[in-house]
């Protein structure tokens, strides 16, 4: 049987036999014939011209690539209207807030312009140049109604590309629905300005833990040291760790019952704190417990005697272990401000997750396995972020084998060789 070859409105059912179909405003024309691909393109053009002649005067075309209507909506109307309706079908609720931030930037800079003007190359170039020149903006508001201070001074190429990707999807949808005459070309910026992954060193981690054990912090966040160590030993995201229940800690897994953490998949979503929660990417995964993680889990279970639905780290939306106040979202990051001041430079909570990945790679664990434990959507993401650490580990192991050094030298080779970015 011949392989079907399909192009826009053209289907080659067998060699030399074509079916050409075009549609516009609910009217469809189909023609079957024998010939070449050049003949198929000519027939498609003839059918489009025939539909154009039958089109009532002043009607709106809907065929992609045809001239757009005169009443083109503005970008703000399109993003808040048809594109928002389409996005709700493609994205789950947990990622809606992320896309909303990109949309706000687009509306701020280009919201009042018609779609056909936004799709012009010169407009897209000016938007990119303006984003690179302007200081970073923050649309989040404090409790007193004033805008929050942006976390960074300048917007990175990665952040700009994310908003450009949303803009490209919105313009492509407009083209497919006949609002734009030509398909827009949105060029992304090179992403070589991304910050390198620099996890905390052992000295920095000890400084974090020592400060977390200070009486002033233990009084309001009694399990802060345990939460920090669990993040390092399991690589769980902040939201995953503070929504982790004892039901997900399974001590029966592993060849010697070492135990593991089961991060629930989307189909097994459950209520945590009265809210429906699913992990990022909706991916089910199992993260084995290291010896230190088993000690922490056993100690927490012995101290609390919990039920399966209780949280491993009792908290309210991460408070007080991320924020001192338990007022919920937007109440500040006082805990990590104290820790940063004690250490003399900035270490984010997410850096603990980086440390987990780097340690695994330096122990010789395959990067594909580390990617699964991290819950990444694609192994290429893991390679992009942590590939250099895997290469360093392989190089060290190769030198040890080539020189015939004893196995004890592996311990020294596994130590991180990192420089702290000041």
N, C-alpha and C positions, 0 to 999 in steps of 0.2 A: 504494500500500500504506500502510495506517495505521501510524503510529509507535507502537511498543510503549511503554507507560508502566508501570513496575514500582515498587511500593512494598513494604514489608515483608510478604512472603507473598501479595501481590496483583499479578497481571499482567493488564493490559488489552491483549488481542491485537488487537482491532479496536474501533472506537467502540461502547460499550455491551456488549461481550462480555468477560467476565472469567474468569480462572482463579485460584482461591484455594487456597493450600496451606499447611498448618501441620504441624509435626513436633515430637515430644517423645519422648525415650527410645527412639529407634529406630522409633517408630510414626508413620506419615504419613497424613494425610487430604487429599484433593483434591476440589474441586467446581468445575464449570463452569456458568455461568449468564449470563443477560442482565439488565442493570439499570443502576443508577447507581453512582457511587463510594461513596455512603452505604450502598447495599445490599451492596457488597463488604465494607465494614468490618463490617457486621452479620453477614454470613456467616462472616467470619473469626473473630469473637467466638463464634459458635455452634460452629464447629469446635473452637476451643480449649476451650470448655466440655465438648464431647463427649469430647475427649481427657482432660480432667481427671477426668471420671466414670469412664473406663476405667483410670485410673492406680491401681496397687496401693497399698494403705495403707502409709504410711511411706516411699514411694519418693522419690527426689531428682528435682526438676524441672530441665530443662536449657534451657527456652525463655527467651530474653532477655526481661526485664521481669517474669518470674514470681517469686513469693517464693523466696528462696534457701534452701539447706539449713541444717539446724541446726548441723552441724559445719563451720563456715566456717574456713578456715586463717588463720593469722596472716600479716601482710604479709611477714615474713621467709621463712616457708615458701613463700609464693606466688612471691616474687622469686627464690628459690634453686631453686624447683621448676618449676612449669608455665611461668612467665613466662621463666625462663632457657632452657628448652627452645625456646620460641617465638622468643626473641631470636636464638638461634644460626642460625635460618633466615633472619632478616631483616638481620642485620649481619655484616659480614666481620670477620676476625680482627684487622685493624689498628685497628678502632674499638672492639673489645671492652673494652680497658682504660679508655677514656673513660667508657663506660656503667657500668663497674664502680665508678668513683669516685662517680657519682651514686647508685648503689644502696647504697653504704656509708653515705652520709648518711641515706637513707631508713630503713635498718635501725637506725641509731644512734638516731634520734628516734622512729620508729614501728614498729620491727620486731616487738615483742611484742604488738601490738594486732591483733584480728581485722579482716578486710577490710571487713566491714560497718560497723565502728566507724571505720576509717580514711576510708571514703567519706563520712562525715557532714560537712556544711559546717563545723560548729564545730571538728571535728578538723583539717580542712585549714587553717582560719584560724589556729588556735593554732600549727600547725606553721610556717606562713609567718612569723608574728610572732616565734616563738622563733628562727628562723634569722636574722631581721633584727637581733635583740637580742644574740644570742650572738657571741663572737669567732670568727674563722675557725678551722676545725679542719684538721688534716693527719693522714691515715691512713698516710702513707708512713713507713717506718722507716729509721733509719741503720744502718750496719754493726754498731754496738754494740747494736742492738735498741731503742734509744730512739726515740720519735716525732720526726719532723722538725718544724721550726718552719714554720708556715704562711707563705706568701709575702705575704699581705695581712692586715691587721688585721680587716677586716670583709668579709662576703660581699656581693657585688654582686647586684642584682636579676637580672642576666643569669645568674649562676651558680645562683641559687635557681630561676629559671624552667626551667633545664635539668633539675634534679632533679624539678620538678613535672611536666615533660613525660613523664619516665619513669614517674612515679607515675600520671599520667593514662592512659598506654598500658597499664599493669598493671591498673588498675581497669576500664578498658574491656574488656580481655580477660576479666576475671572476670565482668563483666556479660553478655558474649556467651555465656559458658559456663554461665550460670544461677546463679552464686554470689551475685550481687547482685540485689535486687529492682528497683532503679531505676538508670538510667545516671547515674554521678556527674558532677558539674560541678566541674572543677578550674580555678580562675581564676588567670591568670598576672599577675605584677606588671608595671607599666610599666618599660620598659628605657631610660628617659631618663637613667639614672645611669651608662651605659656611658662609659668613659674616651674622650675624643676622640683621634683619630689625630694624633700630633705626631711626625713623623719627625725625625731628626737634621738640624741645619743643616750647611752646608758646613764651618763652623768646628769643629763637634763631630765631624764625620766625619774631618777632618784630625787632630784630637786622638786619635781612636781609632787611626788608621793610624800616627801617630807613636809612640804607646805600643806598638802591635803590632810595630813594628820595633826595639824595645829589645832589646839583646843577650840579656838574661835570658829573654825570651819566645821570641826566635828560636832559642835553643839547644834548647828543648823543642818548639816549634811553628814550624818554619822557613817554612811556607807560610801563616801566619796572615794577613799583609797581603793576599796573593792571594785567600784565602778570603773575607775581608771585602769586597774590591772586587768579586769575582764575585757575591756576594749582592746588592750594590747594583745591579750592571749587568744582572742576569738576573731578580731577584725570586724565585729558587728558595727553597723552604722549607729549613730547616736539614737535615732528613732527606734531602731531594732532593739538596742540594748535596754532602753528605758520602757519598752513595751513587752519585754521578754517575760513570759510567765513560766512557772515551774512545770506546767504541762509540756513545754517545749524542751526541757532539760531531760534527756533520756540517758540514764546510766546503764542501760542494757546493750547499747550499741558498741561496736568495735570487736576485734578478735579476742581481746582479753577484758572485755567490758570496761573499756576506758571511759566510755560515755561520750556524748556529743550533744550539740544544740541543733534542734530541727527548726529552721526558719520556715514558717508556713507559706504555702503557695497561695495564689489568688483564690482558687476554688475552695480553699480551706479557711477563708477569711473569718475572723471572729471579732467580737466586741472586746475592746480594752478600754477601761475607763468610761464605758457607755458609748464609745464611738467605734465604728467599723474601721479596722486597720488591716492593711496588706503591705508586705515589704515592697521596696522599690523594684521595678521590673516585674513584679508578681511572680518571682522565681522561687520555687522550693529548693532548698539546699540543706545539706548537713555539714556542720562545722565540728570537727573532732575537738575534744577537750584536751588541752595540754596538761602535764602534771600539775603545774601551778594553778591552772584554771579549775582542775578537779579539787584541789585543796580549798580554793575560795568558795566554790559551789557547796562543798561538804560543810564548810564552816557556816555559811549563810543558812543552809538548811537546818543545821543543828541549833542555831541561835533563834530561828524564827518558827520552826515546826509548821511550815506553811501548807495550805491546800493547793491543789493543782492549778487553780485559777488565780492564785496570788502572784503578784509581780516579784521577780527575783530582786530587783532594786525598787523598793517602795517609793513612788514619786507621783507627782501630778504634772503630766506633760513635760517631764524632765526636771521640774523644780523639786527640791532646791539644788540638785546636783549640777545643773547647768547655770541656773540663775538663783541667787539667794532668795529672792522673793518668790512666792508661789502664786502670783497673780496671773500666771499664764503667759501667753505669747506677748512679747513686747515689753517685758519687765526688766530688760537689761541683762548683762552678762557679768555680774559682779564677781562670781566665783573665779572665772578665768582671768578677770582683770587682776585679782589678787595674786593668782599664780604667776601671771606674766611679770608683774612687778617684782615678785620674789626671785624669779629666774633672770631677770634683766633683759629678756627679749621675748618676742611673740611666739607662742606655740598654740596651735589650734587644737580643738578636740579631734578633728578629723586627722590630725597628724598621728594620733595613736593608731588609727586604722592603717596608715602608711607604714608604721613601724611593724605591724603584724605581717604585712605582705613582704617587706624587705627581709625580715627574719626568716620567713618560710623559704624564700628564694636562696638565701645564703646557706640554708641547711640542705640545699640540693633538691628541694621539692619541685617537681615540674611546674612550669608556669601555667599550663592548662589546668592543673589541679588547683593551684592558687587562685586562678580566675573563678573556678567554681565555688571555692570557699568564700571568696569576696562577694559573690553574687553579681558579677559584671554581666552586662547584656551580651558582650562579645569579647572573645579572648584577645582580639586586636587592641582593645582598650587597655587591657592588662599589660600587653607587650609595650604599648606606647608609653605607659606611665612607669613601669617597673622593669622594662627589658634590660636596661643597663646593669641593674643589680644582678639579674640572672647571668648576664655575660661575665660580670666580675667573678661570680662564684665558680662558673665553669673554668675560667682562666686560672683561678687559684687551685682548684682540684687538679687541673691538668699539670700545673707546675709540681704539685706534690707527687703525683704519680710518675712524672718524668724523672724527677730527682731521686725517687725511691725513698722518700722520707717516711717515717713511721706514721701510723694512723693517728697518733696523738696530735700531730701537727694540724689535723683537720680543725681542732678546736680553735687554734690560733687563726686559721684561714677564714673561719666563719665570722670572725669579729667584723663589724661594719667598718668600712674605711670612708667615713663621711666627713665633710667639712660643713660646719654650721654656717648658714647664710645670715649675716648680721644685717 
